[in-house]
Amino acid sequence: MAIVTALIFGLAPAMAASAGGWNEWLKAGGRGNSGFRRGRLRNFLISGEVALSLLLLSGAGLLMRSFLAERQVDIGIPTGQLLTTQLSLPPKQYKTTESQARFLRDLLPRLQNLPGVISAAGALTLPPPNGGIPSDFDVAGLTHSERWKGDMVPCSWQFFQTVRLRLIAGRLPTAADDDRKLKIAVINQTMAEKYFGRQDLLGRELDIEALKNAPEPVANPRFQIVGVVSDMKNDGVRRPAVPEAYVPYTLAGYGAYEVYVRTFGNPAALSTALEGQVLTLDRNVVPQGTTTLENALEVSIYARPRFGLILFSVFAGIGLLLVSLGVYSVISYSVSQQSREIGIRMALGASAGDVRSGVVTAGLRFICMGVGIGMLFVFLVGRVLASQLFGVSWYDPMTLGSVTAVLVVVGLASSYLPSIRATRVDPAIALRHE
């Protein structure tokens, strides 16, 4: 591709040079008229560089603003000091729901007693902003025309204190509820507002259809609502939370848990201790993906937009470098070709400021043409990038204005050095050549 590119872009000037018209070329060289008004193809290519650079810089700027907006989204819980790991219980050893629940019931006090641990919990859900198990819901005594949908999360009673979900109404599950195996449920704020509105919901019975199809089906999946907690992102960070219900983990027999440990200090320092406690309890249960919640978010949520931002930024930086080199080289070449003309103008009374102004204006002409073409490109292809953006529109005026300002500054800087050299032309030498 490099060789083909060199051949293609070397072909046009080679054909122009071999096209004849030597008298015109010699006359132009003698009069010094081969300056800013000639070389239309060269000027068009420089303007094209500016347009492409504007497109890349705009993309990088939009992705940067989108990435920053995504990082500022509140997922609903404090992410610091939280350690997570995934446990998959061997099905031959843990066949029943009771045996699976017993393992977690034995593990959590061990983790709770580790130095530096505030609380520990287990739940059948990946770390936020992932949700639980999709399910249809129904409430006895309430009629509705559309199907009520959301997520269902079996969890231990310590889950709410560990991840720090705020209690809004009612109460939270307790160890006594766990011992008595009560069928109670806690719902999130979105479910309360979307499906109940201002109706009194505490004490109502919630049917969770997904439990009928669980590995160990629940024949009567009806739970009494005892509390409402704050929302936690469960459908990605870019979308609002979906309705979610939390039920006891001592049912359904899904055979897998996500363990959450809230610590006083750096949670990563307790990774080995957490895994050690699990293996001590059962060597056949191997923890997977032990990491802090913040690191999990970096890998699962922020890695992709960060990669796009870095990729765009690298190409945008290269494009900006090419623009500065292109404008500088074209203006420098034009100044060298116009040295006699500039000398004559200075001999006739043109000041150094007039010469510099003319050279810089020629450089800004490339920038303005390129910006105009680039803006057209942005509005033509911007919608393609819109699907990757969050919290910012693809035609964001602040980003486009900032990118244009950067290109103008680059054009001024690239033209200023050749303009200084132009003012050093000796009029006497230029007149003697004429």
C-alpha positions as CSV (number, residue, x, y, z in Angstrom):
1,M,0.0,0.0,0.0
2,A,2.9,2.4,0.8
3,I,4.4,1.7,-2.7
4,V,1.1,2.1,-4.5
5,T,0.4,5.4,-2.6
6,A,3.8,6.8,-3.6
7,L,3.1,5.8,-7.2
8,I,-0.4,7.4,-7.3
9,F,0.6,10.6,-5.6
10,G,3.8,10.9,-7.7
11,L,1.9,10.3,-10.9
12,A,0.0,13.6,-11.0
13,P,3.1,15.9,-10.6
14,A,5.0,13.7,-13.0
15,M,2.3,14.1,-15.7
16,A,2.1,17.8,-15.0
17,A,5.9,18.2,-15.4
18,S,6.0,16.3,-18.7
19,A,3.0,18.0,-20.2
20,G,5.1,20.6,-21.9
21,G,4.5,24.4,-21.8
22,W,8.1,25.2,-20.9
23,N,7.8,28.8,-22.0
24,E,5.0,29.4,-19.5
25,W,7.0,27.7,-16.7
26,L,10.1,29.8,-17.4
27,K,8.1,33.0,-17.6
28,A,6.4,32.2,-14.3
29,G,9.7,31.4,-12.7
30,G,11.2,34.6,-14.0
31,R,8.4,36.7,-12.7
32,G,8.1,34.9,-9.4
33,N,4.4,34.1,-10.0
34,S,4.5,30.5,-8.8
35,G,3.3,31.5,-5.4
36,F,0.1,31.1,-3.5
37,R,-2.2,31.3,-6.5
38,R,-0.6,28.3,-8.3
39,G,-0.5,24.6,-7.5
40,R,-4.3,24.1,-7.2
41,L,-3.9,20.3,-6.7
42,R,-1.4,20.9,-4.0
43,N,-3.7,23.4,-2.3
44,F,-6.6,21.0,-2.6
45,L,-4.7,18.2,-1.0
46,I,-3.7,20.4,2.0
47,S,-7.3,21.5,2.4
48,G,-8.3,17.8,2.3
49,E,-5.8,17.1,5.1
50,V,-7.4,19.8,7.2
51,A,-10.9,18.4,6.5
52,L,-9.8,14.9,7.5
53,S,-8.1,16.2,10.6
54,L,-11.3,18.1,11.5
55,L,-13.3,14.9,11.2
56,L,-10.9,12.9,13.3
57,L,-10.5,15.6,15.9
58,S,-14.2,16.0,16.2
59,G,-14.7,12.3,16.6
60,A,-12.0,12.2,19.3
61,G,-13.5,15.2,21.1
62,L,-17.0,13.7,21.0
63,L,-15.8,10.3,22.3
64,M,-13.8,12.0,25.0
65,R,-16.9,14.0,26.2
66,S,-19.0,10.8,26.0
67,F,-16.5,8.8,27.9
68,L,-16.2,11.4,30.7
69,A,-20.0,11.6,30.9
70,E,-20.2,7.8,31.2
71,R,-17.6,7.7,33.9
72,Q,-19.6,10.3,35.9
73,V,-22.8,8.2,35.9
74,D,-23.8,7.1,39.4
75,I,-24.5,3.3,39.4
76,G,-26.4,3.6,42.6
77,I,-23.9,2.2,45.1
78,P,-20.4,3.2,46.3
79,T,-18.0,1.3,44.2
80,G,-14.9,1.7,46.5
81,Q,-14.0,-0.9,49.1
82,L,-16.0,-3.6,47.4
83,L,-14.5,-7.0,46.4
84,T,-16.3,-9.6,44.3
85,T,-15.8,-13.2,43.2
86,Q,-17.8,-15.8,41.3
87,L,-18.6,-19.2,42.7
88,S,-20.0,-22.1,40.7
89,L,-21.0,-25.0,42.9
90,P,-20.3,-28.5,41.5
91,P,-23.8,-29.9,40.6
92,K,-22.9,-33.5,41.7
93,Q,-21.9,-32.4,45.1
94,Y,-24.6,-29.6,45.6
95,K,-27.7,-31.1,44.0
96,T,-30.3,-29.4,46.1
97,T,-31.2,-25.9,46.9
98,E,-30.7,-26.6,50.6
99,S,-27.1,-27.8,50.1
100,Q,-26.2,-24.8,48.0
101,A,-27.7,-22.4,50.5
102,R,-25.8,-24.2,53.3
103,F,-22.5,-23.6,51.6
104,L,-23.1,-19.9,51.4
105,R,-24.5,-19.8,54.9
106,D,-21.3,-21.4,56.1
107,L,-19.0,-19.2,54.0
108,L,-20.3,-15.7,54.8
109,P,-19.4,-15.8,58.5
110,R,-15.9,-16.9,57.6
111,L,-15.5,-13.9,55.3
112,Q,-17.2,-11.6,57.9
113,N,-14.5,-12.5,60.4
114,L,-11.6,-11.6,58.2
115,P,-9.6,-8.6,59.4
116,G,-10.6,-5.5,57.5
117,V,-14.0,-6.8,56.4
118,I,-17.2,-4.8,57.2
119,S,-19.7,-7.2,55.7
120,A,-20.1,-10.0,53.2
121,A,-23.0,-11.2,51.1
122,G,-24.0,-13.4,48.2
123,A,-26.4,-13.0,45.3
124,L,-27.3,-14.6,42.0
125,T,-26.2,-11.6,39.9
126,L,-23.1,-10.3,38.3
127,P,-21.7,-7.0,39.6
128,P,-23.6,-3.9,38.5
129,P,-24.5,-2.5,36.1
130,N,-25.6,-6.1,35.2
131,G,-29.1,-7.3,36.3
132,G,-30.5,-10.5,37.6
133,I,-32.7,-13.1,36.0
134,P,-35.4,-11.7,33.6
135,S,-38.9,-12.4,34.8
136,D,-42.6,-11.5,34.4
137,F,-44.3,-10.2,37.5
138,D,-47.8,-10.0,38.8
139,V,-49.4,-8.7,41.9
140,A,-52.5,-10.1,43.5
141,G,-55.4,-7.7,43.4
142,L,-53.9,-5.4,40.8
143,T,-55.0,-5.4,37.2
144,H,-52.8,-4.1,34.3
145,S,-53.1,-4.2,30.6
146,E,-49.4,-4.8,29.8
147,R,-47.0,-7.5,31.0
148,W,-44.9,-6.4,34.0
149,K,-41.3,-7.3,33.3
150,G,-38.1,-6.8,35.2
151,D,-35.3,-8.7,36.9
152,M,-35.3,-11.1,39.8
153,V,-32.2,-11.5,42.1
154,P,-31.9,-14.2,44.8
155,C,-29.6,-12.9,47.5
156,S,-28.6,-13.2,51.1
157,W,-30.1,-10.9,53.7
158,Q,-26.7,-9.1,54.1
159,F,-26.7,-8.1,50.5
160,F,-28.3,-4.7,51.0
161,Q,-25.9,-3.6,53.8
162,T,-22.9,-4.9,51.8
163,V,-23.5,-3.1,48.5
164,R,-25.1,-0.2,50.4
165,L,-28.6,0.1,48.9
166,R,-30.6,2.7,50.8
167,L,-33.9,1.7,52.4
168,I,-36.7,3.9,51.1
169,A,-39.8,2.2,52.6
170,G,-40.6,-0.8,54.8
171,R,-37.8,-2.9,56.2
172,L,-34.9,-5.1,55.0
173,P,-34.6,-8.9,55.4
174,T,-32.9,-10.2,58.6
175,A,-31.2,-13.3,59.8
176,A,-34.4,-14.3,61.5
177,D,-36.2,-14.2,58.1
178,D,-33.5,-16.4,56.7
179,D,-33.8,-18.9,59.5
180,R,-37.6,-19.1,59.2
181,K,-37.3,-19.3,55.4
182,L,-39.9,-16.7,54.9
183,K,-41.0,-15.9,51.4
184,I,-40.4,-12.1,51.4
185,A,-39.3,-9.7,48.7
186,V,-37.7,-6.3,48.5
187,I,-38.2,-4.3,45.3
188,N,-36.3,-1.4,43.9
189,Q,-37.6,2.1,43.5
190,T,-38.2,1.8,39.8
191,M,-40.5,-1.1,40.3
192,A,-42.4,0.7,43.1
193,E,-42.9,3.8,40.9
194,K,-43.6,2.1,37.6
195,Y,-46.0,-0.7,38.7
196,F,-47.5,0.6,42.0
197,G,-47.4,4.4,41.6
198,R,-48.9,5.9,44.8
199,Q,-50.6,2.8,45.9
200,D,-49.6,1.2,49.2
201,L,-47.4,-1.7,48.2
202,L,-46.0,-3.0,51.5
203,G,-47.6,-6.3,52.4
204,R,-48.8,-7.1,48.9
205,E,-47.9,-10.4,47.3
206,L,-45.7,-10.4,44.3
207,D,-45.7,-13.4,41.8
208,I,-42.3,-14.0,40.1
209,E,-42.9,-16.2,37.1
210,A,-39.2,-17.0,36.4
211,L,-39.0,-19.1,39.6
212,K,-41.4,-21.6,38.0
213,N,-38.7,-22.4,35.5
214,A,-35.8,-22.5,37.9
215,P,-33.5,-25.5,38.2
216,E,-35.5,-26.4,41.3
217,P,-38.9,-24.9,40.4
218,V,-40.9,-23.0,43.0
219,A,-44.5,-24.2,42.7
220,N,-46.0,-21.1,44.3
221,P,-43.6,-18.2,43.6
222,R,-45.6,-15.6,45.6
223,F,-43.6,-13.3,47.9
224,Q,-44.7,-10.7,50.4
225,I,-43.2,-7.3,49.7
226,V,-41.6,-6.0,52.9
227,G,-39.4,-3.1,51.6
228,V,-38.3,-0.7,48.9
229,V,-34.7,0.1,48.3
230,S,-32.9,2.6,46.0
231,D,-32.1,1.8,42.4
232,M,-28.8,0.2,41.3
233,K,-27.8,0.2,37.7
234,N,-28.9,-3.1,36.2
235,D,-29.1,-2.5,32.5
236,G,-25.8,-0.9,31.7
237,V,-24.7,2.6,32.8
238,R,-26.3,4.3,29.8
239,R,-29.8,3.2,30.4
240,P,-32.1,3.7,33.5
241,A,-32.6,0.9,36.0
242,V,-35.3,-1.7,35.2
243,P,-37.7,-3.0,37.8
244,E,-36.0,-5.5,40.1
245,A,-37.1,-7.7,42.9
246,Y,-34.8,-9.3,45.6
247,V,-35.8,-12.6,47.1
248,P,-34.1,-15.1,49.5
249,Y,-31.2,-17.1,48.0
250,T,-32.5,-20.2,49.8
251,L,-34.7,-21.3,46.9
252,A,-34.6,-22.2,43.2
253,G,-31.2,-24.0,43.2
254,Y,-29.3,-22.0,40.5
255,G,-26.0,-23.3,41.9
256,A,-23.9,-20.1,41.4
257,Y,-23.3,-17.1,43.5
258,E,-21.5,-13.7,43.2
259,V,-19.9,-13.0,46.6
260,Y,-19.5,-9.4,47.7
261,V,-17.2,-8.3,50.5
262,R,-17.2,-4.7,51.8
263,T,-13.8,-3.7,53.4
264,F,-12.4,-0.9,55.4
265,G,-9.3,-0.3,53.2
266,N,-8.0,-1.5,49.9
267,P,-10.3,-4.5,48.9
268,A,-7.7,-5.9,46.5
269,A,-5.5,-6.7,49.5
270,L,-8.1,-9.3,50.7
271,S,-8.4,-11.2,47.4
272,T,-6.1,-14.0,48.5
273,A,-7.8,-14.3,51.9
274,L,-11.2,-14.4,50.3
275,E,-10.2,-17.2,47.9
276,G,-8.4,-19.0,50.8
277,Q,-11.6,-19.1,52.9
278,V,-13.6,-20.5,49.9
279,L,-11.0,-23.3,49.2
280,T,-10.8,-24.1,52.9
281,L,-14.5,-24.7,53.1
282,D,-14.5,-26.8,49.9
283,R,-11.5,-27.4,47.6
284,N,-13.9,-28.2,44.7
285,V,-15.3,-24.7,44.7
286,V,-12.8,-22.6,42.9
287,P,-13.3,-18.8,43.0
288,Q,-13.3,-17.1,39.5
289,G,-12.7,-13.5,38.5
290,T,-11.9,-12.2,42.0
291,T,-11.5,-8.5,41.6
292,T,-12.6,-5.1,43.0
293,L,-15.9,-3.7,41.7
294,E,-14.0,-0.7,40.4
295,N,-11.7,-2.9,38.3
296,A,-14.7,-5.0,37.1
297,L,-16.3,-1.8,35.8
298,E,-13.1,-0.7,34.1
299,V,-12.9,-4.0,32.3
300,S,-16.6,-4.7,31.5
301,I,-18.0,-1.3,30.9
302,Y,-15.3,1.4,30.3
303,A,-12.7,-0.6,28.3
304,R,-14.6,-0.4,25.0
305,P,-15.3,3.3,24.9
306,R,-11.8,4.0,26.2
307,F,-10.3,2.0,23.3
308,G,-12.4,3.9,20.8
309,L,-11.3,7.2,22.4
310,I,-7.6,6.2,22.3
311,L,-7.8,5.0,18.7
312,F,-9.5,8.1,17.5
313,S,-7.1,10.3,19.5
314,V,-4.1,8.7,17.9
315,F,-5.4,9.2,14.4
316,A,-6.5,12.7,15.2
317,G,-3.1,13.5,16.5
318,I,-1.4,12.1,13.4
319,G,-3.9,14.1,11.3
320,L,-3.1,17.3,13.2
321,L,0.6,16.7,12.8
322,L,0.1,16.2,9.0
323,V,-1.9,19.4,8.8
324,S,0.8,21.4,10.5
325,L,3.6,19.9,8.3
326,G,1.5,20.3,5.2
327,V,0.6,23.9,5.7
328,Y,4.2,24.7,6.8
329,S,5.7,23.0,3.8
330,V,3.3,24.6,1.2
331,I,3.7,28.1,2.7
332,S,7.5,27.7,2.9
333,Y,7.7,26.5,-0.7
334,S,5.5,29.3,-1.9
335,V,7.6,31.9,0.0
336,S,10.8,30.5,-1.7
337,Q,9.1,30.8,-5.1
338,Q,7.9,34.3,-4.4
339,S,11.1,35.7,-2.9
340,R,11.7,38.0,-5.9
341,E,8.1,39.2,-5.9
342,I,8.2,39.8,-2.1
343,G,11.5,41.7,-2.6
344,I,10.0,44.0,-5.2
345,R,6.9,44.7,-3.0
346,M,9.2,45.6,-0.1
347,A,11.2,47.8,-2.5
348,L,8.0,49.6,-3.5
349,G,7.1,50.3,0.1
350,A,5.4,47.2,1.5
351,S,6.2,46.8,5.2
352,A,7.3,43.6,7.0
353,G,3.9,43.5,8.6
354,D,2.2,43.6,5.2
355,V,4.3,40.7,4.0
356,R,3.7,38.6,7.1
357,S,0.0,39.3,6.9
358,G,-0.1,38.1,3.3
359,V,1.7,34.9,4.1
360,V,-0.4,34.1,7.2
361,T,-3.6,34.9,5.3
362,A,-2.6,32.4,2.6
363,G,-2.1,29.7,5.3
364,L,-5.5,30.5,6.9
365,R,-7.0,30.1,3.5
366,F,-6.1,26.4,3.5
367,I,-7.5,26.1,7.0
368,C,-10.8,27.8,6.2
369,M,-11.3,25.7,3.1
370,G,-10.5,22.5,4.9
371,V,-12.8,23.4,7.9
372,G,-15.7,24.1,5.5
373,I,-15.2,20.7,3.8
374,G,-14.6,19.0,7.1
375,M,-17.8,20.3,8.6
376,L,-19.7,18.8,5.7
377,F,-18.0,15.5,6.4
378,V,-18.9,15.7,10.0
379,F,-22.6,16.3,9.3
380,L,-22.6,13.5,6.7
381,V,-21.0,10.8,8.8
382,G,-21.7,12.1,12.3
383,R,-24.9,10.0,12.7
384,V,-22.7,6.9,12.3
385,L,-20.8,7.9,15.5
386,A,-24.0,8.9,17.3
387,S,-24.7,5.3,18.4
388,Q,-21.4,5.3,20.2
389,L,-22.0,8.5,22.1
390,F,-23.5,9.1,25.5
391,G,-24.5,12.4,27.1
392,V,-23.4,14.5,24.1
393,S,-24.9,15.0,20.6
394,W,-22.9,14.3,17.4
395,Y,-23.2,17.9,16.4
396,D,-22.1,19.3,19.8
397,P,-21.2,23.0,19.1
398,M,-18.6,23.2,21.9
399,T,-16.6,20.3,20.5
400,L,-16.8,21.5,16.9
401,G,-15.9,25.0,17.9
402,S,-13.0,23.8,20.0
403,V,-11.7,21.7,17.1
404,T,-12.0,24.5,14.7
405,A,-10.1,26.8,17.1
406,V,-7.3,24.2,17.4
407,L,-6.9,24.0,13.6
408,V,-6.9,27.8,13.2
409,V,-4.1,28.0,15.8
410,V,-2.1,25.3,14.1
411,G,-2.6,27.1,10.8
412,L,-1.4,30.4,12.3
413,A,1.6,28.7,13.9
414,S,2.5,26.8,10.7
415,S,2.3,30.0,8.6
416,Y,4.1,32.3,11.0
417,L,7.6,30.9,10.6
418,P,7.6,31.1,6.8
419,S,6.2,34.6,7.1
420,I,9.2,35.7,9.2
421,R,11.5,34.3,6.6
422,A,9.7,36.2,3.9
423,T,10.4,39.5,5.6
424,R,14.1,38.8,5.4
425,V,14.2,39.0,1.6
426,D,16.7,41.7,0.5
427,P,15.0,44.0,-2.0
428,A,18.3,44.9,-3.6
429,I,19.0,41.3,-4.4
430,A,15.5,40.7,-5.7
431,L,15.7,43.8,-8.0
432,R,19.1,42.8,-9.3
433,H,17.7,39.4,-10.3
434,E,14.8,41.1,-12.1
